[in-house]
Amino acid sequence: MTKILLAFQFLTIIPVKDMGKVSEEKMGSATAFFPLIGIVEGLWLAISALLFLKIVPVEVTNALLVLLLVILNGGLHLDGLADTFDAIASRGDREKKRSIMKDSSIGPAGVISIVMTLLLKYVLLNAIYFHSGSALFFSALIIMPVVSRWAMVPAAFYCKTAGHDGLGRMFIENTGAGELLTATALAVAFTFAICVFSAQYLFFTFYVMFVLPVLFMLSWSSVWFFKKNFEGMSGDSFGALNELAVLIFLLTSVIWLQKFI
């Protein structure tokens, strides 16, 4: 239970019980329950969408959902995305890139990355709704944070740390095969449950046979990319990875729906 509460504390602004002094090992191994946090976020999004759709059009609903996603994690993932893009845009050496990642200010590349990410989420959510209808839309809405949270776990398992402090280091040093297997099992189980509940069995096959492998490759590529440019990953790196995983999940869903539905 402690690890679950710690995962909520790391990934969301949802208030949880104060854990007091907890070992770094227990804090870092909370990655096993990242998909559980995702299912809670997904259900929250789905319930909110149901309420919004009763009073405003779909387009306004999706804009509010994008805003709710930002609020749920306190904008931390977008901050990590912005810091990452600012560092990449600097074209400096590794030391300069790492110093930019630690800088609290946001440059032009960071601003553009945030704006484009929010815009793409909004457009892709609209595309899913209008190409599939409400059943698939709500299924995708719930599963989206599950698989994007899961995508951080393989990266934590395979990568090395870029620094000697911060949450990123704790996750990397304490995510082992057990955490990866638990997170993967939870992600598949939650995806299966949602697809069965909504009678979208073909969608489950699509997620497991295509989306999860694609997101695994994203995680693997991120490990390689951050090792090459920053000597490893940090908390900002995981935030950027989560945001990219959401976009890839939505984009692949739109492509699949347009081709096969």
N, C-alpha and C positions, 0 to 999 in steps of 0.2 A: 504493500500500500504506500509505503514511503516513497518508493521510486516513481509510482504513478503521480503522486502529488508533486514530486520534484519536477517531473516532466511537464506538468501543467504550469508550474512556476517558471520554468525555462522558456516555454514556447508561447505562453499566452499571458494576458493581464487578468485572467480569471483569478479572483482571490482564493487562496487556499490556506490551510492551517500552517502556522509557522513550524517548520521542522526542527528548529534549533540548530545545534552543531551536528553536521552530517559529514561523513568521510567523503573525500574526493572520489573514492572508488564507487561508492553508492550513488553519488551525484552523476558521475560520468556514465554509469551503466544504466541510467534511466532511459537511454536511447532505445532500449528494448520496447518501451511503451509509447514511442512517438506515434505509431498508427492509432493507438487508443485515443490520444489527444486529437488526432485528425478526425476520428468518427464523431467525437463530441462537437468539434467545430462544424463538421458537415451537417449534423442534425440541427445545430443552431442555425446554420445558413438556410436549411430547408424549411424549418419552422418560420423563420423570418420571411422567407420568400412567400410562403403561403399567406401570411398576414399582409405583406406588401401588395400582393396581387389582388387582394380584395378591394384595395383603395386607390391604387395607381397602376398605370400601364406597365407592360413588361420591361420596356426600355428604362423607365424610372426605377423599377424594382431591381434590375441588374446593376444600375449605378449605385443604389443603396447597398447591394450585396458586396460590391467591390469595396465600398467604404467600410462596411462591417468587417470584411477580411483584414483591412488595415488596422481597425480598432482592436480586433481580437488579439493581435500580437504586438500592439503598441507601436507599429511601424518599424519594428526592429529589423525585420527581414528586408524591407525596402532600404533601410539605412545601410545594411550590409551590401546590398546590390549597388547602391550609389557609390559607396566607398570603393568597391571592387572596380567599377567602371572608371572612376576617377584615377585609380592607381594604374589601370591598364592604359588609359589615355595619356598618361605622363610620359610613357616610353623611356622611363629611366631604368636604372639598374634595380636589382632586387631590394637593396637597402632603401632606395628612394620610394619604391612602390610600397614597401611595408610601412614606411613613415606616413605616406599618404593614407593608407588604410586606417592608421591609428588617428589621423586628424579628424576632429569632429565636424569640420566645415565641409560643405558639399560644393563641388565644382560643376562646370557646365555639363560634362559627360555624365555625372551623377544625376543631375536634374533631368536630363534627357532620358536616362534609363528608367527613372521613376515614372515620368510622364508616359513613355511608350508602354511600360509594363501595365500601368493602370488602364490605358486606352485599349490595349490588346485584350486584357481580361474582360473588359466591358463588351467589346465587339464580339469576342468568341463566345461569351455567355449568350448574347443575343442570337448568334448563329446557331448554337445548339438548340435553343428553345424553338426557333422558327423552322428548323430543319427536322426536328424530332418530335415535338409535342411535349406535354408536361411530364409524362412518366419518365422518359429518358433524361429529360432536363433535371428532374429532382434526383434521379439516381446519380447522374454525373456530379451534381452539386454536392452530394454527400460524400462520394468517393474521392473527389478531387483533393481535399486536404489529407485524406488517409494516405494516398499514394505519394503525395508531395512530401509529407512528413517521413514516410518510409524511405524516400530517395536519399535522405540525409544519412541514414544508418549505414548503407554499404560504403559511402564515402568516409564516414568516421572509422569504419573497420579497416579500410585499405590504405588510408592516407597517413602521413606523418604531420606533426604539428609545426606551425610556422613560428611559434613563440614559446615562451616558458611560463605564460600565465593566461588567465581567461578561461571561459567555459569551453571554448573550442579544444583546448589542450586536454581538459578533463574528459570530454567525450571521446577524443581520439585514443587516449591512453587506456580507457576503460571499456571500450566497445570491442568485445570479443566475438567469437563464433556463436556463443550462446545468445548474445543480444541480437546479433544479425538474424539468426534463425527464428527467434521469438518474434521479432518485428516483422519478418517476412510472413510467418504463419498468421499473425494478427491481420496484416494487410490483406492477405488472400481470404481469410475467414470473413472479415468485414465486407469485402467486395462481394463475396459469394452471398452473404446474408442479404445485402441490399438488393442485389440482382434477383434473388429468389423472391424476396418480398414484393418487388415491383414486376415480377414475371418477365424479366429481361435476361433470359438465359444466354442468348447470343452475345449480349453485351459483356457478360462475365467471361466468356471465351475470348472476346476481343481484349479485355483488360489483362487477363492472365497470360495469353499467348503473344500479345503485342505490346501493350502499354508498359507493363512492368519490365519486360526486357529492355525496352527503349529507355526507360528511366534508369535502369541499372547501368546502361551504357553511358547515360548522362553523368551518373555518379562516378563511373570509372574514368571518363574523360575529364571530369572536374578534378579528380585526384591528380591526374597527369598534368593538367593545365596549371593548377596552383603550385604543384611541386616545381614546375619549370619556371614560373614567374615569381613565386613568393617563398620557395623552399618548403612549402607545406600549406595546410589549411588553418583557418582561425574561425572565430565566431562569425565574423563578417562573411567569410567564404560560405559557411553553411546557410546563412541568410540568403545570400545570392543564389545558391543552389536550390533552395526551396522555392524562390520566386520563379526561377527558370523551369523547375519541375511543374509548377502550376500551369505555366504557359504551354509547355510541351504536351501536358495532359489534355488541355483544352483544344489545342491545335490538332492533335492526333484524333481526338473525338470528333471534331468537325469534319476532318477529312474522311474518316470512316463513315460517318452518318451521310455525307454527301454521295459517297460511292455505293453504299450498300443498303441504305434505308430509303 
